[in-house]
Amino acid sequence: MKQVQTLRQEIVEEALRWKDTPYVHQRRQVGAVDCIGLVICVGHAAGMMTWDEGDPRWQEFKNYSYIADFEAMRKGLEIFMHRIDRKEADLGDVIWIRDQGVARHLGIVVSERSYMHAYRWANKVLEHPFTPKSRKYIRSAFRYPLLQEVIDG
């Protein structure tokens, strides 16, 4: 079985491959993603989670407006990911970020200093630096299921 750090690095490398991918609301495919789509596509491509677009639970997680519903997002994250303390977020983990006071945006930690996210205002996936201010906006964190399985041993 692969080491935890190897799996984390595979997630990071996959996330970095998505840099400059166009932002398209509710898209989950190579060539176009939103923030949830980036998390799903990276996790699936890195082998860290299963994803079946036909699964009704995925459809529910996809049913959101530009202003994502906090409760629907929380429910989807808790169904498909493993919740961790935000202070434990490490390479390859997913951060849930407050936007205009409400947690409704996602990113993937790619270094101690930055995270990748599909940002609609930039109209693409970009690497964003952590700053003291941006760290304050992290509401919680999640880990991909397979990575958590390996950590749990």
C-alpha positions as CSV (number, residue, x, y, z in Angstrom):
1,M,0.0,0.0,0.0
2,K,1.2,3.5,-0.8
3,Q,2.5,5.8,1.9
4,V,0.4,8.7,3.2
5,Q,2.9,11.3,1.9
6,T,3.0,9.6,-1.6
7,L,-0.8,9.8,-1.8
8,R,-0.8,13.4,-0.6
9,Q,1.7,14.3,-3.3
10,E,-0.4,12.6,-6.0
11,I,-3.4,14.7,-5.0
12,V,-1.3,17.9,-5.1
13,E,0.2,17.0,-8.5
14,E,-3.3,16.3,-9.9
15,A,-4.7,19.6,-8.4
16,L,-1.8,21.5,-10.0
17,R,-2.6,20.0,-13.4
18,W,-5.9,21.8,-13.3
19,K,-4.4,25.3,-13.1
20,D,-6.0,27.7,-15.6
21,T,-8.9,25.3,-16.3
22,P,-11.9,27.5,-17.1
23,Y,-14.5,28.1,-14.4
24,V,-17.9,26.9,-15.4
25,H,-20.7,26.7,-12.9
26,Q,-21.7,23.1,-12.0
27,R,-19.2,21.5,-14.4
28,R,-17.2,18.5,-13.5
29,Q,-15.0,17.5,-16.4
30,V,-11.6,18.0,-17.9
31,G,-11.7,21.5,-19.4
32,A,-14.3,23.1,-17.1
33,V,-15.0,23.0,-13.4
34,D,-16.4,25.0,-10.5
35,C,-15.0,24.7,-7.0
36,I,-16.9,21.5,-6.1
37,G,-16.1,20.1,-9.5
38,L,-12.4,20.7,-9.0
39,V,-12.5,18.8,-5.7
40,I,-14.4,15.9,-7.2
41,C,-12.4,15.7,-10.4
42,V,-9.0,15.9,-8.6
43,G,-10.1,13.3,-6.0
44,H,-11.4,10.9,-8.7
45,A,-8.4,11.3,-11.0
46,A,-6.0,10.7,-8.1
47,G,-8.0,7.6,-7.1
48,M,-9.0,9.1,-3.7
49,M,-12.7,8.8,-4.1
50,T,-15.4,7.2,-6.2
51,W,-17.7,9.4,-8.3
52,D,-20.8,8.4,-10.3
53,E,-22.6,11.4,-11.7
54,G,-25.7,9.2,-12.0
55,D,-25.9,8.6,-8.2
56,P,-28.8,10.7,-6.8
57,R,-26.6,11.8,-3.9
58,W,-24.2,13.4,-6.4
59,Q,-27.1,15.0,-8.2
60,E,-28.3,16.6,-4.9
61,F,-24.7,17.8,-4.3
62,K,-24.8,19.4,-7.7
63,N,-28.1,21.2,-7.3
64,Y,-27.0,24.6,-6.2
65,S,-27.0,28.2,-7.5
66,Y,-24.0,30.5,-7.8
67,I,-24.5,31.2,-4.2
68,A,-24.2,27.7,-2.9
69,D,-26.5,26.6,-0.1
70,F,-24.5,26.1,3.2
71,E,-26.6,23.2,4.5
72,A,-26.7,21.3,1.1
73,M,-22.9,21.8,0.8
74,R,-22.2,20.6,4.3
75,K,-24.4,17.5,3.8
76,G,-22.6,16.7,0.5
77,L,-19.2,17.2,2.1
78,E,-20.1,15.0,5.0
79,I,-21.4,12.2,2.7
80,F,-18.5,12.1,0.3
81,M,-15.5,13.3,2.4
82,H,-14.0,12.8,5.9
83,R,-14.3,15.8,8.1
84,I,-11.1,16.9,10.0
85,D,-10.2,19.8,12.2
86,R,-9.3,22.8,10.0
87,K,-6.0,23.1,11.9
88,E,-5.1,19.6,10.7
89,A,-5.5,20.4,7.0
90,D,-2.4,19.2,5.2
91,L,-1.3,18.7,1.6
92,G,-4.1,17.3,-0.5
93,D,-6.8,18.1,2.0
94,V,-9.9,20.1,1.1
95,I,-10.6,23.4,2.8
96,W,-14.1,24.8,3.2
97,I,-13.9,28.6,2.9
98,R,-16.3,31.3,4.0
99,D,-17.3,33.7,1.2
100,Q,-19.3,36.8,2.3
101,G,-19.6,35.3,5.8
102,V,-20.9,31.9,4.7
103,A,-18.9,28.7,4.0
104,R,-19.6,28.0,0.4
105,H,-16.3,27.7,-1.4
106,L,-13.8,24.9,-1.6
107,G,-10.0,24.6,-2.2
108,I,-7.3,22.0,-2.1
109,V,-4.2,22.5,-0.1
110,V,-1.2,22.2,-2.4
111,S,1.6,23.6,-0.2
112,E,2.1,25.1,3.2
113,R,1.7,28.5,1.5
114,S,-1.1,27.9,-1.1
115,Y,-4.3,26.2,-2.2
116,M,-5.9,25.6,-5.6
117,H,-9.5,26.6,-6.2
118,A,-11.8,27.2,-9.1
119,Y,-12.6,30.9,-8.7
120,R,-15.5,32.4,-10.6
121,W,-14.3,36.0,-10.4
122,A,-11.0,34.9,-12.0
123,N,-13.0,32.7,-14.4
124,K,-10.4,29.8,-13.9
125,V,-8.7,27.5,-11.5
126,L,-5.8,29.2,-9.8
127,E,-3.3,28.8,-7.0
128,H,-4.0,31.2,-4.2
129,P,-1.5,32.1,-1.5
130,F,-2.5,31.6,2.2
131,T,-2.4,34.9,4.1
132,P,-3.3,35.5,7.7
133,K,-6.6,36.9,6.4
134,S,-7.3,34.0,4.1
135,R,-6.6,31.5,6.8
136,K,-9.2,33.1,9.0
137,Y,-11.8,32.4,6.3
138,I,-11.3,28.6,6.5
139,R,-14.4,27.2,8.3
140,S,-13.4,23.5,8.3
141,A,-11.5,20.9,6.4
142,F,-12.2,17.6,4.8
143,R,-10.0,14.7,3.6
144,Y,-10.5,12.4,0.7
145,P,-11.9,9.0,1.8
146,L,-9.0,6.8,0.5
147,L,-6.4,9.0,2.0
148,Q,-8.2,8.8,5.4
149,E,-8.4,5.0,5.1
150,V,-4.6,4.8,4.7
151,I,-4.0,7.2,7.6
152,D,-6.3,5.1,9.8
153,G,-4.3,2.0,8.7
